[in-house]
Amino acid sequence: MSEAVHDHELTVVVLAAGGGTRMKSKTMKVLHQVSGRSMVGHVLTAVQGVKPRRIVAVVGHQRDEVGPHIRQLVPDVVLAVQDEQRGTGHAVRIAVEALTERLMGAPLRGTVLVAYADTPLLQAESLRAFAQEHEAAQRAVSILSGVVADPFGYGRVVRGDDGDVEAIVEENDATRDQREIREINSGILAFDAEFLVGALPRLSNDNAKGEYYLTDTVKIARDDGLHVGAHLIDDVGQTEGVNDRVQLAEMGREMNRRIVTQWMREGVTVMDPATTWIDADVKLEPDVTILPGVQLLGATVVAEDAVIGPDSTLKDCEVGAGARVVRAHAELAVIGEAASVGPFAYLRPGSLLGAGGKIGTFVEVKNSEIGPGAKVPHLSYVGDAEIGEQANIGAGTIFANWDGVAKHHTRVGRLARTGSNNTFVAPVEIGEGATTGGGTVVRRNVPPGALAVSGGPQRNLAGWVASKRAGTPQAAAAEQALEGDTEPGGVPADDGEGH
């Protein structure tokens, strides 16, 4: 057997070829997401944390989708194709053959660690400790094992008096005494590479399923008089796999619980962990406060003293220090330091809110930059626009960015003040310090400091209600008010000629 090895001599094989039929999904099982990453993505993150020399992924079902996804995450991965799924032993043999081809005849040395692509809770620290113990003990085979309260259905780890593993016994083959054993096989194994290469051709498929089982290498090693051991993992949940949608949901809840707990321990206030969901790639600084009903998804980053929630969803967003986001939905948006968003705001991709700026109630923003201190407080749509520093957009304003064929840009200058119920027909520019009147439709550029208005003077058609709505409660109210020749509130009636 080879000498004990170091991290750079470690090869990791990730088995990702199974069909996952119990998921009942057109999506391959290992591509289903948990906390914002695919299950295989979680496993590859853990594997990369061990810094192996090589990573081999065995793909089979839907390999045209699984293979490119894995290569995107690990560009130098070795992909091995298992056309026909004939057991874990067969899968690892396919992986070793692919490696042998890559090594151009050089022998595979060191440690080979075999993991599964559907165990998203797996952590690099656990794999590292497992590999190090295996190497230090100079074993032929090591089993990552765990102690569970109810071992029913799992393969039991049978140890001898010296603590070495004598066998892995499956539930159906176990004696009454063996079924009382609570130490179970996780399926994650470590091998001396030289032993593994020699043992794989010796595996037999003489069993009920006609498959080659990788765990049969335990018997081969024992028959050869070699050491077989087990490494007990305290957190056995890291080795649990996912087979159906129920387990996927359970895994998602457990992963989220762990992520939320980690952030609280690092100085983040989470008011209600039960209603808070944080993806694995989210980054939070100390003294962030998360209120109930918040989802932080994708690669969202939130800086210190920001307050998110309640009832907000941010995906792939950047939130500056001291910002406040209330009952809002945002994706691929940047919210500046001390800025304010919501309630009931929608920030679509490309939205940038400057420091101290405001996107208020029932405002939708898309592909627009709102400068420092600028405000869009109420009931507006801002699309394909640039709003300058300290500008204020009146309530009910629409940036009409699409002409039916193409999108166009609007620019509002620094310290401009626009009236309520404006429509800016792009492309158009409102100059710095300019003003627009209420209800204005802006079709031409407004010079700096100018006032833009549109539409003629107001006309009041006296007696219109009496003529057109005679006999209605509205007409009766008007008649009663006109008895004193005043409008409601004592305002003299306007004859339409102006004063």
C-alpha positions in Angstrom: 0.0 0.0 0.0 1.1 3.6 -0.6 2.4 5.9 2.1 0.1 8.4 3.9 -0.7 11.2 1.6 -1.4 14.9 1.8 -4.3 17.0 0.4 -2.7 17.5 -3.0 -2.6 13.7 -3.5 -6.4 13.3 -2.9 -8.8 12.4 -5.6 -12.5 12.8 -5.1 -15.1 10.9 -7.1 -18.7 12.4 -7.0 -21.4 10.0 -8.1 -24.1 11.9 -10.0 -25.4 9.4 -12.5 -28.6 8.1 -10.9 -32.0 9.0 -12.4 -33.8 9.9 -9.2 -37.1 8.5 -10.4 -38.8 9.1 -7.0 -38.5 12.8 -7.6 -41.0 12.5 -10.4 -39.4 15.4 -12.2 -38.1 16.3 -15.6 -35.2 17.9 -13.7 -32.4 15.6 -12.8 -32.4 14.9 -9.0 -29.0 16.4 -8.3 -29.9 19.6 -10.1 -32.8 20.4 -7.7 -32.0 23.3 -5.6 -31.5 23.6 -1.8 -30.9 27.1 -0.4 -30.1 28.6 -3.8 -27.6 25.9 -5.0 -28.1 22.6 -6.8 -27.6 19.6 -4.6 -24.5 18.7 -6.6 -23.3 22.3 -6.2 -23.4 22.0 -2.5 -21.4 18.7 -2.6 -18.8 20.2 -5.0 -18.4 23.2 -2.8 -17.6 20.9 0.1 -15.2 18.8 -2.1 -13.4 21.9 -3.4 -12.9 22.9 0.2 -10.7 19.9 0.8 -8.5 21.1 -2.1 -8.1 17.7 -3.9 -5.7 17.3 -6.8 -8.5 15.9 -9.0 -12.3 15.8 -9.0 -14.1 13.2 -11.0 -17.8 13.4 -11.5 -19.7 10.3 -12.8 -22.7 11.4 -14.9 -25.4 9.3 -16.6 -29.0 10.3 -16.7 -29.5 13.6 -18.4 -25.8 14.0 -18.7 -26.2 16.7 -21.3 -27.6 18.9 -18.5 -25.7 17.6 -15.5 -22.3 17.5 -17.1 -22.2 21.2 -18.2 -23.6 22.3 -14.9 -20.8 20.5 -13.0 -18.2 21.8 -15.4 -19.4 25.3 -14.9 -18.9 24.9 -11.2 -15.6 23.0 -11.5 -14.0 23.8 -14.9 -11.2 21.3 -14.6 -13.4 18.4 -13.5 -13.0 15.0 -15.1 -16.4 13.9 -16.4 -16.9 10.1 -16.6 -20.0 8.8 -18.3 -21.9 5.8 -16.9 -24.2 4.9 -19.8 -25.8 2.0 -17.9 -26.3 2.3 -14.1 -25.0 -1.0 -12.7 -24.2 -0.1 -9.2 -21.8 2.1 -7.2 -18.9 -0.2 -7.8 -19.4 0.0 -11.5 -19.7 3.8 -11.3 -16.4 4.1 -9.5 -14.8 1.7 -12.0 -15.9 4.1 -14.8 -14.4 7.0 -12.8 -11.0 5.2 -12.4 -11.0 4.3 -16.1 -11.5 8.0 -17.0 -8.8 9.0 -14.6 -6.4 6.4 -16.0 -6.9 7.8 -19.5 -6.3 11.3 -18.1 -3.1 10.2 -16.4 -1.8 8.6 -19.6 -0.8 5.4 -18.0 0.7 6.8 -14.8 -0.6 5.0 -11.7 -3.3 6.5 -9.5 -1.8 7.1 -6.1 -2.8 8.5 -2.8 -6.4 8.5 -1.4 -9.6 8.2 -3.4 -12.7 9.6 -1.6 -16.1 8.7 -3.0 -19.0 11.0 -2.3 -22.6 11.3 -3.5 -24.2 14.3 -5.3 -27.4 14.2 -3.4 -26.0 15.0 0.1 -26.2 18.8 0.2 -25.4 19.2 3.9 -22.0 17.8 3.5 -19.2 20.1 4.7 -15.5 20.4 3.7 -14.3 20.1 7.3 -16.0 16.7 7.7 -14.4 15.4 4.5 -11.0 16.7 5.5 -11.1 15.0 8.9 -12.3 11.8 7.3 -9.5 11.8 4.7 -6.8 12.7 7.3 -7.8 9.9 9.7 -7.9 7.4 6.8 -4.5 8.4 5.6 -3.0 8.5 9.1 -4.2 4.9 9.9 -3.0 3.7 6.5 -6.2 1.8 5.8 -7.2 0.1 2.6 -10.8 1.2 3.1 -12.5 3.7 5.5 -16.2 4.3 6.0 -17.7 7.6 7.0 -20.2 6.3 9.6 -22.7 7.8 12.1 -24.7 6.8 15.1 -28.5 7.2 14.6 -31.4 6.7 17.0 -33.3 4.5 14.5 -30.9 2.6 12.2 -33.7 0.7 10.4 -33.0 0.4 6.6 -29.3 1.4 6.9 -26.3 -0.9 6.5 -24.8 -1.6 9.9 -21.1 -1.2 10.6 -19.9 -4.3 12.3 -16.7 -3.8 14.3 -14.3 -6.4 15.8 -12.8 -6.3 19.2 -9.9 -4.2 17.9 -12.3 -1.5 16.6 -11.6 -2.4 12.9 -14.5 -2.8 10.7 -15.3 -6.5 9.9 -18.3 -5.9 7.6 -21.1 -3.8 6.4 -24.3 -5.7 6.9 -27.5 -4.6 5.1 -30.8 -4.6 6.9 -32.2 -7.7 5.2 -29.0 -9.7 5.9 -28.5 -8.6 9.5 -29.0 -10.9 12.5 -31.1 -9.9 15.4 -28.0 -8.7 17.3 -26.6 -6.9 14.3 -29.9 -5.0 13.9 -29.3 -3.5 17.3 -26.2 -1.8 16.1 -26.8 1.9 15.7 -23.6 2.8 13.8 -24.6 3.0 10.1 -22.8 3.3 6.8 -23.2 6.7 5.1 -22.0 5.3 1.8 -19.2 7.9 1.7 -15.9 5.9 1.5 -12.2 6.5 1.3 -9.7 4.1 -0.3 -6.1 3.6 -0.8 -5.8 4.2 -4.5 -3.6 1.2 -5.2 -6.0 -1.1 -3.3 -9.0 0.4 -5.1 -7.6 -0.1 -8.6 -6.9 -3.7 -7.8 -10.2 -4.4 -6.0 -12.7 -3.0 -8.6 -12.2 -5.8 -11.1 -12.8 -8.3 -8.3 -16.3 -7.0 -7.5 -19.1 -9.4 -8.4 -22.7 -8.7 -9.4 -23.9 -12.0 -8.1 -26.8 -10.5 -6.2 -30.5 -9.9 -6.4 -30.1 -6.7 -8.4 -27.3 -7.8 -10.5 -25.2 -4.7 -9.5 -21.7 -4.1 -8.5 -21.6 -2.8 -4.9 -18.7 -0.6 -3.8 -19.2 -1.7 -0.2 -18.1 -5.2 -1.3 -14.6 -3.8 -1.2 -14.8 -4.1 2.6 -14.8 -7.9 2.3 -12.1 -7.9 -0.3 -9.8 -5.8 1.9 -10.5 -8.1 4.9 -9.9 -11.2 2.9 -6.6 -9.7 1.8 -5.6 -9.0 5.5 -5.8 -5.2 5.1 -7.1 -2.7 7.5 -10.7 -1.4 7.3 -11.9 1.3 9.6 -14.7 3.7 10.2 -14.7 7.5 11.0 -17.6 8.5 13.1 -19.1 11.8 12.1 -20.9 13.7 14.9 -23.3 15.5 12.6 -24.7 12.5 10.7 -27.2 14.7 9.0 -24.4 15.8 6.6 -24.5 12.4 5.0 -28.2 12.2 4.4 -29.4 12.0 0.8 -32.5 13.2 -0.9 -34.8 10.8 -2.9 -38.1 12.5 -3.2 -39.8 15.9 -2.9 -40.7 15.4 0.7 -37.1 14.8 1.6 -36.1 17.8 -0.6 -38.4 20.0 1.5 -37.1 18.6 4.7 -33.5 19.1 3.6 -34.3 22.7 2.6 -35.7 23.5 6.0 -32.7 21.9 7.8 -30.2 23.7 5.5 -32.0 27.0 6.1 -32.0 26.5 9.8 -28.3 25.9 9.8 -27.6 29.0 7.6 -29.8 31.3 9.7 -28.2 30.0 12.9 -24.8 30.6 11.5 -25.6 34.3 10.7 -27.1 34.9 14.1 -23.9 33.6 15.7 -22.0 36.0 13.5 -23.9 39.1 14.7 -27.0 39.3 12.6 -30.3 39.9 14.3 -33.1 37.6 12.9 -36.4 38.4 14.6 -38.2 35.3 13.4 -35.9 32.5 12.2 -39.0 30.4 11.3 -40.1 32.8 8.6 -36.6 33.8 7.4 -35.0 32.1 4.4 -31.4 32.8 3.5 -29.6 31.2 0.6 -26.2 29.6 0.9 -24.3 32.3 -1.1 -25.8 35.3 0.7 -23.4 37.5 2.6 -24.4 39.5 5.7 -22.4 41.9 7.8 -22.7 42.2 11.6 -25.6 44.3 12.9 -27.9 43.6 10.0 -31.5 43.2 11.2 -33.8 40.9 9.4 -37.5 41.2 10.3 -40.2 38.4 9.8 -41.1 37.1 6.4 -37.8 37.9 4.6 -36.2 35.9 1.8 -32.6 36.7 0.9 -31.7 34.8 -2.2 -28.9 34.1 -4.7 -25.8 36.2 -4.1 -27.4 39.0 -2.1 -25.1 41.1 0.0 -26.3 43.2 2.9 -24.1 45.7 4.7 -24.0 46.6 8.4 -26.9 48.3 10.1 -29.3 47.7 7.2 -32.8 46.6 8.1 -34.6 44.2 5.8 -38.3 43.5 6.1 -40.8 42.6 7.1 -42.1 40.6 4.2 -39.4 41.4 1.6 -37.6 39.3 -1.0 -34.2 40.2 -2.4 -32.5 38.1 -5.0 -28.9 38.9 -6.2 -29.1 42.3 -4.7 -26.6 44.6 -3.0 -27.8 46.6 0.0 -25.7 49.4 1.5 -25.0 50.2 5.2 -28.0 51.6 7.1 -30.4 51.1 4.2 -34.1 50.2 5.0 -36.2 47.8 2.8 -39.8 47.3 3.8 -42.3 45.0 2.1 -40.4 45.1 -1.2 -39.3 42.7 -4.0 -36.0 43.3 -5.7 -33.8 41.4 -8.1 -30.4 42.3 -9.5 -30.7 45.7 -7.9 -28.3 47.9 -5.9 -29.7 49.9 -2.9 -27.3 52.5 -1.6 -26.2 53.4 1.9 -28.9 54.8 4.1 -31.4 54.5 1.2 -35.1 53.6 1.7 -37.2 51.2 -0.3 -40.9 50.5 0.1 -43.4 49.5 1.3 -44.8 47.7 -1.7 -41.9 48.6 -4.1 -40.7 46.5 -7.0 -37.1 46.8 -8.1 -36.4 44.9 -11.3 -33.0 44.1 -12.8 -30.7 47.1 -13.4 -32.2 49.3 -10.6 -29.6 51.4 -8.8 -30.7 53.6 -5.9 -28.1 56.1 -4.7 -27.1 56.8 -1.1 -29.9 58.4 0.9 -32.3 58.0 -2.0 -35.9 56.8 -1.7 -38.1 54.4 -3.7 -41.5 54.6 -2.1 -44.9 53.1 -2.0 -46.2 51.2 -5.1 -43.2 52.3 -7.2 -41.7 50.0 -9.9 -38.2 50.6 -11.2 -36.4 48.9 -14.0 -33.0 49.4 -15.5 -32.7 52.9 -14.0 -30.3 54.8 -11.9 -31.7 57.0 -9.1 -29.0 59.3 -7.8 -28.0 60.1 -4.3 -30.8 61.7 -2.3 -33.2 61.5 -5.2 -36.8 60.4 -4.4 -39.6 58.6 -6.2 -42.0 58.5 -3.3 -45.4 57.3 -4.7 -47.3 55.3 -7.3 -44.8 55.6 -10.2 -43.1 53.5 -12.9 -39.5 54.4 -13.7 -38.0 52.5 -16.6 -34.8 53.1 -18.6 -34.1 56.3 -16.8 -31.5 58.4 -15.0 -32.6 60.6 -12.2 -30.1 63.0 -10.9 -29.0 63.8 -7.3 -31.6 65.3 -5.0 -34.3 65.2 -7.8 -37.9 64.6 -6.7 -40.4 62.7 -8.9 -44.1 63.6 -8.3 -46.7 60.9 -7.4 -48.3 59.0 -10.2 -45.5 59.6 -12.7 -44.9 57.3 -15.7 -41.7 57.0 -17.6 -43.0 55.9 -21.0 -39.9 54.1 -22.2 -41.3 51.9 -25.0 -42.7 53.2 -28.3 -44.0 49.8 -29.3 -40.8 48.8 -31.1 -37.9 49.9 -29.0 -37.0 51.1 -25.5 -35.8 54.7 -25.0 -34.1 56.6 -22.2 -35.2 59.5 -20.0 -32.9 61.7 -18.0 -34.0 63.9 -15.1 -31.4 66.4 -14.0 -30.0 67.2 -10.6 -32.4 68.9 -8.2 -35.3 68.8 -10.7 -38.8 68.8 -9.3 -41.5 67.1 -11.3 -45.3 67.4 -10.7 -47.8 64.7 -9.9 -49.3 62.6 -12.7 -46.6 63.4 -15.2 -45.8 61.3 -18.3 -42.3 61.5 -19.7 -42.4 60.2 -23.3 -38.9 58.9 -24.0 -36.4 59.9 -25.3 -36.6 63.1 -23.3 -34.5 65.1 -20.9 -35.6 67.3 -18.0 -32.8 69.7 -17.2 -31.1 70.4 -13.9 -33.2 72.4 -11.5 -36.2 72.2 -13.9 -39.9 71.9 -12.9 -42.9 70.2 -14.5 -46.5 71.1 -13.7 -49.0 68.6 -12.4 -50.5 66.4 -15.2 -47.9 67.4 -17.7 -47.0 65.2 -20.6 -43.4 65.9 -21.5 -42.6 65.1 -25.1 -39.7 67.6 -25.6 -36.6 68.4 -23.6 -37.0 70.8 -20.7 -34.2 73.3 -20.3 -32.5 73.7 -16.9 -34.5 75.9 -14.6 -37.5 76.0 -16.9 -41.2 75.1 -16.0 -42.9 72.7 -18.4 -46.7 72.5 -18.6 -49.0 70.9 -21.1 -52.7 71.2 -21.9 -55.0 74.2 -22.2 -56.6 76.2 -19.3 -59.3 74.5 -17.3 -62.9 75.1 -18.5 -65.9 74.6 -16.2 -69.2 73.9 -18.0 -71.9 75.3 -15.7 -75.1 73.2 -15.4 -73.7 70.1 -17.1 -74.8 67.8 -14.3 -78.3 69.2 -14.2 -78.5 68.7 -18.0 -76.9 65.3 -18.3 -77.6 63.7 -14.9 -81.0 65.1 -14.1 -82.8 63.2 -11.3 -79.7 61.6 -9.8 -78.4 62.1 -6.3 -75.4 63.9 -7.9 -77.8 66.5 -9.5 -79.7 67.0 -6.2 -76.4 67.7 -4.4 -75.4 70.2 -7.0 -78.7 71.9 -7.0 -78.7 72.2 -3.2 -75.2 73.7 -3.3 -76.1 76.2 -6.0 -79.1 77.6 -4.1 -76.6 80.0 -2.4 -74.7 80.4 -5.6 -71.6 78.9 -4.0 -69.7 75.7 -4.4 -69.4 73.3 -1.5 -67.1 74.9 1.2 -68.3 78.4 0.3 -66.3 78.9 -2.9 -68.0 81.2 -5.4 -69.2 79.5 -8.5 -66.9 79.8 -11.6 -68.7 80.9 -14.7 -65.9 79.5 -16.9 -64.6 82.9 -17.9 -61.9 83.0 -15.2 -61.2 85.9 -12.8 
